[in-house]
């Protein structure tokens, strides 16, 4: 069995280009409080944080951006239906 080493390396490179956001920046972008973000994440309606250390966590920037884009799209659809 042949393993494609290049594609595994490429995946690692792409993954390292992701920016990790700490809570203050997530809050500024999303406009919600921390407890509401965690409640939504538990319900599967907001990106879950990743552990960075024992007492720190962060959010993947692209996941936050996708969530925001989805919320905007849902808002536009709901306003057209009214």
Order of alpha helices (4+ residues) and beta strands (2+ residues): alpha-beta-alpha-alpha-beta-beta-alpha
